[in-house]
């Protein structure tokens, strides 16, 4: 399918990755329109290079790396030298589909959880989101974040520990 020029192949790529990339890019870009544009540019870049895809051993890492580079280019164009995740409020549940069980969690509990997640250090927050929400493998996340797997494990351990401390006894469920 990678070398196919059909609309069906592109639609499959779009359906498989659009929402995941939207969540990832929205961690860095607050404008939904610009987030969509970066995701579309990412998908278009993959599509334009589809004939080289059989050589790619880890497609998830590949597509997230392209998105990350598009985000960096976006900020270079905007002449913003340093981007802090802390400046952006991240609501990890904004795009998430919930099950009936999850719907039972009160809005206050979700707000407390979001506040605890947002209080995490930048790399911990991003590592936690990619592993827990996007269900990416450790190796993929380490590649995306350009860190070692051991460093990723340390970030995740820190994130879980800090979330436990912040939420101990607070959640009613």
C-alpha positions in Angstrom: 0.0 0.0 0.0 2.9 2.4 0.7 3.8 2.8 -3.0 0.1 2.9 -4.1 -1.1 6.2 -5.5 -4.8 5.6 -4.7 -7.1 7.8 -2.8 -7.9 4.8 -0.7 -4.3 4.5 0.5 -4.2 8.2 1.5 -7.6 7.9 3.2 -6.3 4.9 5.3 -3.2 6.9 6.3 -5.4 9.9 7.2 -7.9 7.9 9.2 -5.1 6.0 11.1 -3.1 9.0 12.1 -5.0 12.3 11.9 -6.5 12.3 15.4 -3.3 11.0 17.0 -1.2 13.7 15.4 -3.8 16.3 16.3 -3.4 15.4 20.0 0.4 15.4 19.7 0.7 18.7 17.8 -1.9 20.4 20.0 0.4 19.9 23.0 2.7 22.5 21.3 0.4 24.6 19.2 -2.6 26.3 20.8 -4.4 27.3 17.6 -6.6 24.5 16.2 -6.3 25.9 12.7 -2.5 25.9 12.8 -2.5 22.5 14.5 -4.6 21.1 11.6 -2.3 22.7 9.1 0.8 21.1 10.7 -0.9 17.7 10.8 -2.0 18.1 7.2 1.6 19.1 6.2 2.9 16.0 8.1 0.5 13.7 6.3 1.3 15.3 3.0 5.0 14.9 3.6 4.5 11.2 4.3 2.3 10.9 1.2 4.9 12.6 -1.0 7.6 10.3 0.3 5.4 7.1 0.1 7.7 5.4 -2.3 10.4 5.3 0.4 8.2 4.0 3.1 9.1 0.4 2.7 12.6 1.3 3.9 11.2 2.8 7.2 11.4 0.2 10.0 9.3 2.1 12.6 6.6 4.1 10.9 5.1 5.5 14.2 8.5 7.1 15.1 8.9 8.3 11.6 5.5 10.1 11.4 5.9 11.6 14.9 9.4 12.8 14.0 8.1 14.5 10.9 5.3 16.2 13.0 7.9 17.3 15.6 10.1 18.8 12.9 7.1 20.6 11.4 6.4 22.1 14.9 10.0 23.2 15.2 9.8 24.8 11.7 6.5 26.5 12.7 8.2 28.2 15.7 11.3 29.1 13.6 9.0 30.9 11.2 7.2 32.6 14.0 10.7 33.6 15.4 10.0 32.1 18.7 13.3 30.9 20.1 12.1 28.8 23.1 8.8 27.0 23.6 7.7 26.0 27.1 5.0 23.4 27.4 4.2 25.0 30.8 2.8 28.0 28.8 0.1 25.9 27.3 -2.6 24.3 29.3 -2.8 20.7 28.3 -6.1 18.9 28.6 -5.3 15.3 27.8 -9.0 14.4 27.9 -10.2 17.0 25.4 -9.9 14.6 22.4 -10.3 11.3 24.3 -13.3 9.0 23.7 -14.7 7.8 27.0 -16.4 4.6 28.0 -19.5 4.6 30.2 -17.3 3.7 33.2 -15.1 6.7 32.6 -18.2 8.9 32.3 -18.9 8.2 35.9 -15.8 10.1 37.0 -17.0 13.5 38.1 -15.9 16.7 36.4 -14.0 17.7 39.5 -12.0 14.5 39.5 -11.0 15.1 35.8 -10.0 18.7 36.7 -7.8 17.5 39.6 -6.3 14.9 37.3 -5.6 17.4 34.6 -4.1 19.8 37.1 -1.8 17.1 38.4 -0.8 16.1 34.9 -0.2 19.8 34.0 2.0 20.2 37.1 4.4 17.5 35.8 7.8 18.6 34.3 7.7 19.1 30.5 9.4 15.9 29.5 7.5 13.8 32.0 4.2 15.2 30.8 5.0 14.5 27.2 6.4 11.1 27.9 3.3 10.2 30.0 0.9 11.4 27.2 2.7 9.5 24.4 2.9 6.3 26.4 -0.4 6.3 28.3 -2.7 8.1 25.9 -1.3 7.4 22.4 -0.2 3.9 23.5 3.2 4.2 21.8 6.0 1.8 22.6 8.8 3.0 24.8 11.3 2.7 21.9 9.0 4.9 19.7 8.6 7.6 22.4 12.3 7.6 23.1 13.0 8.2 19.4 10.3 10.9 19.2 11.7 12.7 22.2 15.3 12.1 21.3 16.1 10.5 24.6 17.3 7.0 25.7 14.8 4.4 26.8 16.2 4.5 30.3 15.7 8.3 30.5 12.1 7.7 29.2 11.5 5.1 32.0 12.8 7.6 34.5 10.4 10.3 33.2 7.5 7.9 33.4 8.4 6.8 36.9 8.6 10.4 38.0 5.3 11.2 36.3 3.5 8.3 38.0 5.1 9.0 41.4 4.1 12.7 41.2 0.6 11.9 40.0 0.1 9.5 42.9 1.4 12.1 45.4 -0.8 14.8 43.9 -3.9 12.6 43.8 -3.6 10.4 46.8 -6.9 10.4 48.6 -8.4 13.1 46.3 -10.1 11.0 43.7 -13.4 9.6 44.7 -13.6 6.8 42.2 
